[in-house]
C-alpha cells in the first residue's frame, strides 16, 4: 500500500513538472498514470 501511494505521488509530481514546462502529451500521460495508481489504492483499501 505504501509503495502505491509513493508511486502515485511520484506521478503527481511528474504531472506538475510537465504542466509547468508546457509538455501537454507527457502531462496527460502522467495524469493517466495517476488515475491508475489511484484506482489501485482504492481497490487495495477495500
Secondary structure, 3 states (H helix, E strand, C coil): CHHHHHHHHHHHHHHHHHHHHCCHHHHHHHHHHHHHHHHHHHHHHC
